[in-house]
Amino acid sequence: DMTVCILGSPTAFLPVLLEGGTRCPGAMVLCLSPTWASRVPSESCPGAWSLLLSQGVSFKVGGHSTLETFVPPRRANYVMGTFAPWEPEGGWVGELARDLDCPTGGSVPLAHRLEDPLLTRWVLAARANLPVPPTLAFVLGARGDLPAELEVPGVKLVRLQDPQGQDSLVQEEVGAFLGGTAMEPYSQVVVRPAGWRWRGTGTRSTHRKEEGAAVVQAVGARLRGLTEEDSVLLEAMVPTARLPVPPPRSPAPRLPVALRICTLVCRSWGDRPQLCQVACAVGRAESPVRHGAALPQGLDSSLQQWGVVAPSQRQALATQLQEATEAAMAALLAAEAELSPQQRGGTRAHTDILGVDFLLACVDDALELVALATNSQRCLETCMLAEAMGRAVGEPPGDLPRLLAEAMLHRAQCHLVEGKDILLIGAGGVSKSFVWEAAREYRLRIHLVESDPEHFAAGLVQTFLPYDSREHRRDEEHAERVLELVRSRGLRPHACLSYWDDCVVLAALVCQGLGLRGCSPAAVRVAKQKSRTHQHLQRCRRGRPPPAAFAVPCRRLQSHGDVERAAGAVPFPAVAKLEFGAGGVGVRLVEDAGQCHAHAARLWRDLRDDADHPGIGLGWGNAMLLMEYVPGTEHDVDLVVFDGRLVGAWVSDNGPTRVPAFLETAACLPSCLPADRQAQLVRAALQCCRACGLRDGVFNVELKLGPGGPRLLEINPRMGGFYLRDWIREVYGPDLLLAAVLVALGVPPVLPARPAPRAHLAGVMCLGSEHGAALAGGGGMEALRQLQGRGLVRLNRLFEEVAGDGEYEEPLLSVACDGATRAEACVRLLGLCQALGIDSPRYPVEHFLSHFK
């Protein structure tokens, strides 16, 4: 069972528990008492502990919750809770969550760090480059969680050996701080104790900058109680920006007020920070606005109240706030990664949810966000309160519970696959190198069946099983031999699958032989053979519209006599291509039967078996098909399907091909299409897969979209190739590879219910014939690698060397650029291609990208 365990008070987490119960009924379990759970030594991680739940409140669809007794006890796959040590249940929660073998969304030591404003301001200023209030901090010399010297803008650290015997040093440092350039814009300072024990409380005093003696006296008074875990802060009191506002309706004087912006961010897919919600609080300017002291309100209305009238300016500030918040979490996670497991509270303990508080200040007549502090739970409580208040007045549910539930369930699923034995059929080429990296990342045990005994992946897997299966017309025989190999090695895989196009039928046969979850061999055969796919769909007449509506007239070609017969049934112009082909090799537009004869003759002469061009399906023979040419734009739809139910879908666009060939030239993600047209493509792809019998797996469906709606080109009964897995992960977060593993294990993957793109990607394919000289001899490849190292381009190497030549060439490399908008990504990519010589009159990149509008 997948078990997300919430320890302690449910107050802040109740909406997340309810949402998680709807998404994965029974997976969310609330533990309200230390007697409901126990710790046992981990079987998989020496020195760690497994958390077992004997009782808990489980959540199901519709908000139903049940107090259950678990026999045998349920093992937690992910743990989150009230880690704040000052809360009544903080002690037992921290003890239960310490040193666990499953991902833990926090710990007491990590909560201590988040609640220490000096520590977090150092990280935010030094690593996230965020403005912080000018701060002078006094600590004891023995404190070791800070660097010896804090050389960051705005934060000065003074180490005291004896806080009561260094009055002259304190006086000197305070005088230098008050008279320094950092304090020039400010007129007041605050003196206060700080550290996790204080949590923004404690006696504080406010002084004018000119009152040097009083400030020194206040600092000295605080220093007398200084401990090794605390600090005394002297900081500028940063006022909220004063903006012109409409004249008041009342002649009564308007009191100065302050605005505190509270943000909540979580660690989402791919360990990427994601802003979940923003809530603002307003209070009197002369005293700090504390969490819980005022009811929260929205950012947009707060900015309007403050006089930010222009919608574009409010949107720009919202974008700036998102970037600052996510940069803050990225910096804190990077700092956490450098801590020892003991300092973090366990090897698997990481901060998954945190709050960051900001002030809206004015610097040089420009609005600026100033980072105040972070916290482990107060922003969560504030944002949940704002969410509940919105629902009370009829606002639709916000994204906060969904985003947090998805993040927790996703991390639980990542733990669920750890240590699972995966039988992988076919290694593929360099374009599938990410499989081995992902296997390490997810801690999968890969047992690889591969035809090439010298394949580079042999040393990257748990078990390497060399077996020559390239003659795929004998896949039933191969399946028996593979099953014998697996049994002779004593392997008991939990799942079996293939990412390599040639091996999908063999993988289905092996799955069937092992009794593992997967699509039936018959369904995969129907999808694998292109003419059979369309002819099968043409017989599927049920539905509105029926799957037959998406099929295209086509005929199988095995001889020149078949060409004549097909010419009478398929209108010209038509497309001639390999029946089992991949990568667009050998696909050609033919205007009449004569051109079809000529193309078939060339192809049957040049491409006879797998040795002539490995990896494009010639192990199935070199039969062809002739299908009607479909006008319109070309799109890929990548689907995740579990038990026939759509779990996730992503639509990408392809640029125009270089007719008469159909080799891919360019692509973009997200799609340019409006939502309703994307929905047409997704529904057509899903209906075609279901009609063929593909009910479990990750599938790539290629379609054309014309005025009359979608038409199917082909179904690839495996994960999308080329750059698709990488792009979808970068733009949306989820990993198709992990989704395929989860489906094969019988676990429905948790994917974003409302996926929002993080960026736009536009890419172009490079060919050896067109770009070999520019990339190799011209130094273009080295330049691209350097740009990739700086995060300015995305490279997806498809082949180590030129694959095929002339008419049968495959793309060598995909080069992509990102941008906040599609237009920005295209402009960057075009400039890069022009600078490196990828763009040329023979290969007009600007024309290829012009279709993405």
Residue, then its C-alpha position, 0 to 999 in steps of 0.5 A: d500500500m502507498t501510505v502518506c502519513i501526517l503526524g500530529s495536529p491535522t489543523a493545517f493539513l486537513p484540506v491536504l488530507l481531504e484532497g489526497g483522499t480523493r486523488c488516492p483513496g486510503a493513501m492519506v493516513l493521519c496519526l494523532s497519537p504516538t501510540w498509533a505508530s512504532r519504529v522498527p529497524s529498516e530492512s533496506c537502509p542500515g542505521a535507519w528506521s521504518l515507521l509502522l502504523s497500527q492505527g490511523v485516520s484514513f481519507k477517502v473520496g467525498g471527504h469520508s474519513t475512518l479510524e482504522t486499525f491496520v493488521p499487519p501495520r502499514r509501512a509509511n512511504y512518506v512522512m510529514g507533520t507538525f515538526a515545530p518543537w514548540e507545538p504540544e505534539g512537536g516532541w513525539v512527532g519529531e522523535l517518530a520522524r527521526d532517521l526514517d528510511c522513507p522520504t520525510g518532508g521535514s524534521v525538528p532540526l530543519a524546522h530549527r534552521l527555518e525559524d532562525p532569521l539570521l541563518t535564513r537571511w544569510v542563505l537568502a542573501a548569499r545564495a538566492n541574491l535576495p534583498v534582506p533588511p540591513t542586519l547586524a547580528f551578534v552571536l557567541g563565538a562557539r556557534g558553528d552553524l554559521p560561516a566564520e565571516l558572513e560576506v553577504p550584502g546587508v548582513k554583518l556577523v559579529r562573534l563575541q567570546d564574552p557577551q558581557g565583557q566586550d562593550s567597546l566592540v559592541q559600541e563600535e560595531v553598532g556605531a559603524f552599522l548605524g552610520g553605514t551606507a546600508m542604513e542611509p535609506y532608513s530612519q529606524v532600527v529594531v533590536r530583538p533576540a532571534g533564533w528558533r526558540w523566539r519564532g518572531t516573539g520576544t521583547r523588541s525595541t524600536h529606535r531612531k537611527e540617531e539614538g546611538a547610545a540607546v541602541v547600544q544600551a538595548v543591544g547590551a541588555r539583550l546580550r546578557g541572556l544570549t545562548e549558543e543557539d540564539s542571536v541578537l539582531l540590530e536591523a533596519m525597520v524597512p517601511t512598506a512602499r508609499l504609493p500615491v492613492p486616491p484621496p480619502r473619502s473621509p477628512a480623518p487622518r490616514l494612519p501609516v500601515a505596513l504590508r506583509i506578504c506571506t508565500l508558501v512554496c513546496r518541493s514539487w516534481g523533479d525537486r523543483p520549487q513551486l509557489c503554491q499560494v500568496a496571502c497578505a496581512v496589513g497592520r500598523a506601520e510602527s509594529p511588525v505585522r505578525h502571522g495570525a494577528a490579522l485576517p489574510q487577503g489576496l495579493d492583487s487586491s492588496l496591491q490595488q489597495w496600495g495604489v498599484v493601479a496598472p494590471s501589468q504592474r501587478q502581474a509583474l510584481a506577482t511574477q517577481l514574487q514567484e521567482a523570488t520565492e522559488a529562488a529562496m527555496a532552491a537556495l535553502l534546499a541547496a544549503e540543506a544538501e550540504l548538511s550531514p544526515q544528523q544535522r538534517g534529522g535523517t538521510r531522507a529528511h528534506t524541507d518539502i514545504l516552507g513559508v517565506d515572508f516579504l515586505l514590499a519596499c521602495v528603493d530608488d523610486a522602484l518597488e522591491l521585494v525584501a525577504l524577511a524570514t522563513n518559517s516551517q508552518r506559519c505561512l501554511e496556516t495563514c494560506m490555508l485560512a485564506e483558502a477557507m475564507g475564499r470558499a466561505v464566500g463562494e470562491p472556487p477551491g484554490d490550488l493549494p491543497r491539490l498542489l501539496a497533496e500531489a507533491m506528497l503523493h508523488r514523493a511517496q510513489c518515488h519511494l514505492v518504486e525504490g528497490k523494485d526489480i524491473l525487467l527491461i527489454g532492449a537498451g536502445g541507443v544513446s538517445k535512451s541514456f536517460v534510462w540509466e540515469a533515471a534508474r539510479e535516481y529512482r533506485l530501480r534494479i534494472h535487469l536488461v535483455e539486449s541483443d548487443p553483447e557489447h552494449f555500453a549499458a551492460g555495466l550500468v544495470q543490475t543484471f545484463l542478459p545478452y540475447d539476440s532478438r533482432e529477428h522480431r518475426r520470431d518473437e514468440e520463440h524469443a519470448e520463451r528463450v528470455l523467460e528461460l534466461v530469467r528463470s535460470r538467473g533466479l530473477r523475480p521481476h516486479a515489472c517488465l517493459s520496453y522503451w525501445d520501439d523494436c522490442v515492444v511486442l517481445a516485452a508484451l509476450v514476456c510480461q504475459g509469460l511472467g504474469l505481470r501487468g501490461c498490455s496484451p501482445a495482441a493489442v501491441r501487435v495491432a498498434k505496432q503494425k501501422s496498416r493493421t492499426h488503421q484497418h482495425l480502427q475502421r471496424c470500430r464503429r461505436g462511440r461519438p464519434p467512433p474510433a473509425a472517424f480517426a482512421v485513414p485509408c491505407r493498404r499494405l505493400q509487399s510487392h509491386g502488384d500490391v502497389e497497383r491494387a493500393a493505388g485503386a483504393v488510396p487517393f493520391p497524393a499519398v504517403a508511402k512508408l515502412e509498415f514497422g518503421a520508426g524515426g520517419v526513415g523512408v517516409r515519402l509523399v508520392e503523387d501517383a502510382g509511378q512515384c510509389h513504384a519508384h520509391a518502393a523499389r529503392l527502399w526494398r533494395d536499400l533497406r532489407d534487414d536490421a543490419d542495413h539500418p538498425g533501430i528502425g523496425l527492419g527486424w520485422g521486415n521491410a513491408m510498406l504501406l500506402m496511406e492517404y495524405v492528411p493535410g493539417t498540422e502535426h502533433d504528438v500526444d503522450l498519454v499515461v493510461f491506467d486500466g483504460r483511464l486517462v491519467g495524464a496527457w501532453v500535446s506538442d506541435n511539430g513544424p513543417t517537414r521538408v516535403p517530399a520527406f517527412l523527417e521532423t524539423a522543429a517542435c514546441l511545447p506547450s502546444c500553440l493550439p487552443a484548449d478545445r483543439q488540444a482536447q480533440l487530439v487527446r480524446a482521439a488519441l485515447q479512443c484509438c489506444r483503447a480501441c486497439g486494446l492498449r489499456d495500461g502504459v505510456f503511449n505516444v500517438e502521432l496525429k494530424l489536425g485539420p479543419g475536420g478534426p484529428r486524424l491518426l498517423e500512428i500509435n507508438p505503444r511505448m514512451g515518446g522518443f527523441y526529446l519528449r520525455d526530457w521536454i515534458r519533465e522540464v516544462y511540466g515536471p512529471d517523468l514519463l519513465l517513472a509513470a511507465v514503471l508505476v503503471a507496470l507495477g500496478v500503481p496509478p501514477v499521481l500526475p498534475a490534475r491541472p498541469a501548468p507549464r513552467a516555461h515554453l520550449a522550441g527546438v530544431m533537429c540537426l542533421g549530419s548532412e546539413h549541419g555536420a560541418a558546422l557542429a563538428g569542424g566549426g566548433g558548434m558542438e563545443a559551443l552548444r555544450q558550453l551553453q548547455g552547461r550554463g542552462l541556456v540550451r537543451l541538447n538531446r543527443l539522438f545518435e553518436e554518429v550520423a545515422g543513415d544517409g541521404e534519403y534514409e537519414e535520421p536526426l543527429l541532435s535536438v537543440a532547444c531554447d526556452g522562454a517565458t513565452r513561445a515567441e521568446a523561445c523561438v527568437r532565442l532559438l533562431g538567433l542561436c541557429q543563425a550564429l552557429g550556422i544551423d539556419s541556412p537557405r537549405y534548412p530554413v529554421e525561421h520557416f520551420l518556427s514560423h508555424f508556432k503561432 
